[in-house]
Amino acid sequence: MSFLAERMSRIDASGIRKVFALAANLQDPINLSIGQPDFDVDEAVKRDAIAAIESGLNKYTQTWGLDELREEASAYYQRRFGTPLENVMVTSGVSGGLFLALLATINPGDEVIFADPYFVMYKHLINLLGGVCRPVSTYPDFKFKAADIEAAITPKTKLIMVNSPCNPTGVTLNQAELKEIADLAAKHGLLVISDEIYEQFFFDGPPASMAGLCEHLIVLNGFSKMAGMTGWRVGFASGPADIIQQMNTLQQYTFVCAPSMAQKAAITALRIDTSEKIAAYKRKRDLIYEGLARKFNVVKPGGAFYIFPEAPGGDGDAFVAKAIQNNILVIPGSVFSERKSNFRLSFAADNATIERGVEALNKLAGEMA
């Protein structure tokens, strides 16, 4: 007799973790795999967290989160996008918010449309809840287009997942493209979840958000990328009052609340000017794109800190295995896609590591040509 729940058969262990296991014995690898900023948390944010701890802010907060942070998240969107957020709740990271949002809305058999390639968590959480994944191929330009989405809609479709800038491709959608998706969702009466964790990382145009574009919308954002607070586990969600209320109820029985001292410090994080960091990441983007374009078929990412080249011979799994043998740590595209033709690199690394990685990958591509 197995004591495991049947639902566990619907998900697999993280493909990224499997790559890390393969690479466990590498000595000083060229690591272009980690989706984590290479900058530290700002000193002002650290000081506020320490002050919160020392002042006794170490207990549970309300499940909704600190009112001051909820208000500041709304004000942040007003400043950045001209649209305040409504019904804000604080979550344990964007991943916590995503889990609550799907748990509150997906019934077994409900279909969810999202772009392929996709963030790994989307597929597995939907499957875990008994939903049906409807990935829409965005190859070769990785643009999630309203016309392609509409072709995938069926009577069972309930939700569209949007992620811009995108992990793993770095491709961005501008305001007009997001509006087309919003209008399509309204036309068909669908809910939209917009994962905006990388919205600070727009390199080639004004930042864009789904906020305010449609009525039935959940916006998710957080501090892991914009502020380097990956281990602090703070995010926020905004959406229709009835859905947010149910997400809050679910949080009472799961995460309880995000860490209290981290919530306090996150208020400061929303007020810090990140323009120098984003400019530095644009230079990293240019460095890796211009270097890889000499040997690889690759789309220039407009945001985030990922790039998704096509592997030589169209087999990303084989190329990544070869790369690991050559002390280069990257992630196979099959982790993020129904196809295995590509691989993902993160350029959230120092420039010297990026330069070493480009040189090594180009050499490897030449050997496999």
LOPADO-340812 format. One line per field, with one value per residue (C-alpha): y, z negated, x; residue in three letters. Coordinates in steps of 0.02 Angstrom, whole numbers. Example, Ala and Ser with C-alpha at 12.3 -4.5 7.8 and 13.67 -1.06 7.14 Angstrom:
BEGIN
v c(-225, -53)
w c(-390, -357)
u c(615, 684)
residu c(ALA, SER)
This chain:
BEGIN
v c(0, 172, 314, 444, 543, 508, 691, 670, 566, 724, 817, 781, 837, 1002, 979, 1119, 1021, 870, 975, 1033, 851, 810, 957, 920, 868, 1014, 1114, 1302, 1287, 1428, 1449, 1528, 1434, 1531, 1640, 1752, 1928, 1943, 2104, 2105, 2180, 2369, 2428, 2534, 2380, 2278, 2415, 2423, 2234, 2239, 2385, 2290, 2139, 2244, 2338, 2174, 2152, 1964, 1897, 1852, 1994, 1994, 1865, 2008, 2077, 2245, 2383, 2500, 2376, 2344, 2531, 2556, 2416, 2505, 2672, 2593, 2539, 2713, 2791, 2666, 2627, 2761, 2630, 2592, 2413, 2366, 2235, 2205, 2061, 2014, 1839, 1726, 1770, 1769, 1579, 1582, 1704, 1597, 1442, 1532, 1608, 1440, 1350, 1478, 1471, 1305, 1159, 987, 995, 1184, 1230, 1357, 1438, 1497, 1529, 1391, 1412, 1441, 1460, 1284, 1309, 1346, 1174, 1076, 1176, 1167, 979, 959, 1043, 936, 1076, 1050, 1139, 1217, 1281, 1390, 1380, 1548, 1482, 1555, 1735, 1689, 1820, 1771, 1833, 1861, 1773, 1615, 1620, 1635, 1482, 1382, 1436, 1302, 1297, 1230, 1373, 1472, 1565, 1642, 1653, 1800, 1820, 1974, 1993, 1805, 1671, 1580, 1682, 1861, 1916, 2061, 2116, 2301, 2389, 2369, 2182, 2161, 2259, 2139, 1993, 2087, 2125, 1943, 1885, 2007, 1948, 1767, 1800, 1731, 1765, 1827, 1800, 1917, 1864, 2027, 1976, 2042, 2205, 2310, 2226, 2309, 2357, 2420, 2514, 2580, 2452, 2377, 2297, 2213, 2318, 2410, 2329, 2208, 2176, 1994, 2007, 1948, 2039, 1953, 2039, 2030, 2073, 1927, 2004, 2192, 2198, 2037, 1976, 1796, 1720, 1844, 1771, 1926, 1963, 2041, 2002, 2112, 2065, 2052, 2066, 1896, 1803, 1896, 1861, 1675, 1682, 1763, 1624, 1494, 1586, 1568, 1379, 1372, 1508, 1604, 1763, 1822, 1854, 2008, 2094, 2063, 2144, 2300, 2311, 2281, 2450, 2531, 2417, 2485, 2662, 2632, 2690, 2535, 2623, 2592, 2407, 2392, 2485, 2363, 2217, 2291, 2293, 2111, 2071, 2154, 2063, 1890, 1918, 1991, 1854, 1708, 1776, 1736, 1548, 1522, 1557, 1667, 1795, 1955, 1965, 2129, 2100, 1988, 1910, 1755, 1709, 1553, 1502, 1359, 1216, 1152, 1012, 1060, 949, 1056, 906, 835, 1006, 1039, 868, 909, 1081, 1006, 888, 1046, 1130, 1245, 1249, 1292, 1226, 1121, 1204, 1049, 1101, 1251, 1186, 1046, 1054, 1017, 1121, 1260, 1292, 1431, 1540, 1666, 1821, 1864, 1844, 1954, 2008, 1902, 1745, 1795, 1821, 1653, 1570, 1646, 1593, 1416, 1394, 1461, 1343, 1197, 1246, 1248, 1074, 1006, 1090)
w c(0, 46, -74, 62, 129, 308, 352, 331, 490, 586, 550, 571, 474, 536, 693, 631, 473, 581, 674, 510, 457, 618, 586, 401, 428, 539, 475, 493, 637, 753, 675, 789, 715, 563, 576, 435, 446, 417, 317, 131, 39, 19, -146, -184, -168, -280, -411, -412, -434, -578, -658, -641, -728, -867, -893, -919, -749, -759, -779, -653, -553, -494, -357, -233, -280, -348, -295, -259, -135, -51, -29, 34, 164, 232, 232, 320, 466, 470, 485, 611, 719, 677, 606, 420, 367, 278, 144, 111, 0, -49, 1, -37, 123, 296, 295, 139, 223, 379, 279, 184, 344, 433, 279, 263, 446, 532, 528, 598, 786, 801, 942, 919, 1067, 1052, 1166, 1210, 1154, 978, 798, 728, 586, 697, 773, 614, 503, 631, 646, 457, 443, 579, 707, 890, 963, 1135, 1178, 1334, 1435, 1455, 1557, 1643, 1580, 1408, 1420, 1333, 1462, 1438, 1602, 1549, 1378, 1455, 1563, 1403, 1312, 1285, 1182, 1037, 1038, 876, 861, 958, 878, 933, 888, 955, 950, 971, 883, 975, 1137, 1075, 1207, 1160, 1211, 1232, 1170, 1335, 1340, 1162, 1202, 1344, 1222, 1096, 1227, 1282, 1102, 1081, 1244, 1185, 1001, 943, 789, 815, 695, 735, 660, 654, 546, 678, 718, 659, 793, 955, 1062, 1231, 1200, 1066, 935, 962, 845, 858, 711, 751, 922, 880, 742, 705, 669, 533, 530, 442, 398, 268, 208, 256, 420, 403, 231, 225, 79, 139, -34, -119, -39, -16, 129, 158, 253, 315, 396, 383, 203, 200, 263, 152, 2, 40, 66, -104, -181, -102, -166, -343, -324, -227, -236, -379, -332, -251, -371, -473, -476, -290, -256, -348, -250, -85, -105, -86, 60, 160, 139, 193, 362, 457, 619, 599, 568, 720, 829, 772, 818, 989, 1016, 961, 1084, 1225, 1177, 1179, 1330, 1441, 1388, 1416, 1579, 1662, 1646, 1594, 1663, 1521, 1489, 1403, 1234, 1196, 1009, 857, 849, 958, 1136, 1227, 1372, 1491, 1461, 1601, 1687, 1601, 1447, 1292, 1175, 1264, 1273, 1087, 1043, 1149, 1070, 895, 948, 994, 825, 889, 792, 896, 899, 1038, 1124, 1098, 915, 976, 1134, 1227, 1345, 1308, 1445, 1335, 1170, 1041, 976, 835, 852, 668, 646, 645, 815, 804, 781, 928, 1039, 988, 1020, 1192, 1243, 1179, 1255, 1424, 1423, 1380, 1518, 1642, 1589, 1608, 1776)
u c(0, 65, 35, 64, -83, -134, -107, 80, 83, 33, 194, 378, 530, 600, 704, 816, 853, 896, 1024, 1098, 1114, 1207, 1323, 1352, 1532, 1584, 1731, 1708, 1582, 1535, 1363, 1233, 1087, 1027, 871, 929, 1000, 1187, 1164, 1131, 983, 1001, 1074, 921, 810, 925, 925, 736, 724, 848, 755, 591, 665, 740, 577, 483, 398, 428, 253, 118, 44, -135, -157, -183, -12, 41, -79, 67, 144, -24, -49, 128, 109, -44, 46, 196, 85, 9, 182, 249, 98, -31, -149, -166, -193, -354, -383, -199, -143, 35, 92, 239, 328, 251, 255, 146, 28, 20, -22, -160, -231, -241, -305, -445, -498, -459, -579, -535, -554, -536, -418, -279, -191, -11, 137, 259, 400, 334, 391, 406, 283, 132, 116, 145, 29, -112, -87, -81, -252, -329, -332, -290, -138, -157, 16, 20, 181, 267, 413, 513, 495, 421, 283, 120, -6, -192, -234, -142, -224, -397, -365, -334, -493, -626, -787, -682, -556, -559, -395, -252, -79, 28, 212, 302, 449, 454, 552, 636, 646, 663, 538, 424, 250, 215, 59, -34, 3, -56, -214, -254, -244, -350, -483, -483, -507, -652, -731, -731, -764, -596, -491, -312, -167, -22, 144, 242, 390, 513, 422, 570, 678, 620, 770, 708, 547, 432, 378, 206, 79, -89, -148, -308, -330, -471, -596, -560, -373, -254, -86, 59, 222, 358, 531, 643, 699, 677, 760, 863, 756, 741, 756, 641, 482, 375, 258, 88, -70, -211, -375, -564, -623, -707, -553, -431, -543, -537, -349, -336, -442, -328, -175, -244, -230, -67, 65, -22, 71, 231, 378, 334, 504, 526, 357, 413, 574, 483, 398, 568, 613, 465, 531, 711, 774, 833, 881, 1068, 1041, 927, 1052, 1187, 1075, 1042, 1230, 1238, 1098, 1194, 1353, 1276, 1164, 1300, 1419, 1301, 1228, 1395, 1363, 1181, 1008, 945, 807, 864, 777, 691, 682, 709, 882, 866, 907, 845, 958, 923, 1044, 1156, 1064, 901, 929, 942, 950, 1103, 1186, 1162, 1232, 1385, 1398, 1397, 1537, 1633, 1600, 1463, 1300, 1145, 966, 885, 738, 632, 614, 513, 432, 347, 497, 679, 760, 830, 919, 908, 1046, 1032, 1141, 1115, 1301, 1455, 1519, 1675, 1570, 1459, 1613, 1686, 1519, 1497, 1672, 1648, 1475, 1530, 1679, 1564, 1442, 1585, 1639, 1462, 1426)
residu c(MET, SER, PHE, LEU, ALA, GLU, ARG, MET, SER, ARG, ILE, ASP, ALA, SER, GLY, ILE, ARG, LYS, VAL, PHE, ALA, LEU, ALA, ALA, ASN, LEU, GLN, ASP, PRO, ILE, ASN, LEU, SER, ILE, GLY, GLN, PRO, ASP, PHE, ASP, VAL, ASP, GLU, ALA, VAL, LYS, ARG, ASP, ALA, ILE, ALA, ALA, ILE, GLU, SER, GLY, LEU, ASN, LYS, TYR, THR, GLN, THR, TRP, GLY, LEU, ASP, GLU, LEU, ARG, GLU, GLU, ALA, SER, ALA, TYR, TYR, GLN, ARG, ARG, PHE, GLY, THR, PRO, LEU, GLU, ASN, VAL, MET, VAL, THR, SER, GLY, VAL, SER, GLY, GLY, LEU, PHE, LEU, ALA, LEU, LEU, ALA, THR, ILE, ASN, PRO, GLY, ASP, GLU, VAL, ILE, PHE, ALA, ASP, PRO, TYR, PHE, VAL, MET, TYR, LYS, HIS, LEU, ILE, ASN, LEU, LEU, GLY, GLY, VAL, CYS, ARG, PRO, VAL, SER, THR, TYR, PRO, ASP, PHE, LYS, PHE, LYS, ALA, ALA, ASP, ILE, GLU, ALA, ALA, ILE, THR, PRO, LYS, THR, LYS, LEU, ILE, MET, VAL, ASN, SER, PRO, CYS, ASN, PRO, THR, GLY, VAL, THR, LEU, ASN, GLN, ALA, GLU, LEU, LYS, GLU, ILE, ALA, ASP, LEU, ALA, ALA, LYS, HIS, GLY, LEU, LEU, VAL, ILE, SER, ASP, GLU, ILE, TYR, GLU, GLN, PHE, PHE, PHE, ASP, GLY, PRO, PRO, ALA, SER, MET, ALA, GLY, LEU, CYS, GLU, HIS, LEU, ILE, VAL, LEU, ASN, GLY, PHE, SER, LYS, MET, ALA, GLY, MET, THR, GLY, TRP, ARG, VAL, GLY, PHE, ALA, SER, GLY, PRO, ALA, ASP, ILE, ILE, GLN, GLN, MET, ASN, THR, LEU, GLN, GLN, TYR, THR, PHE, VAL, CYS, ALA, PRO, SER, MET, ALA, GLN, LYS, ALA, ALA, ILE, THR, ALA, LEU, ARG, ILE, ASP, THR, SER, GLU, LYS, ILE, ALA, ALA, TYR, LYS, ARG, LYS, ARG, ASP, LEU, ILE, TYR, GLU, GLY, LEU, ALA, ARG, LYS, PHE, ASN, VAL, VAL, LYS, PRO, GLY, GLY, ALA, PHE, TYR, ILE, PHE, PRO, GLU, ALA, PRO, GLY, GLY, ASP, GLY, ASP, ALA, PHE, VAL, ALA, LYS, ALA, ILE, GLN, ASN, ASN, ILE, LEU, VAL, ILE, PRO, GLY, SER, VAL, PHE, SER, GLU, ARG, LYS, SER, ASN, PHE, ARG, LEU, SER, PHE, ALA, ALA, ASP, ASN, ALA, THR, ILE, GLU, ARG, GLY, VAL, GLU, ALA, LEU, ASN, LYS, LEU, ALA, GLY, GLU, MET, ALA)
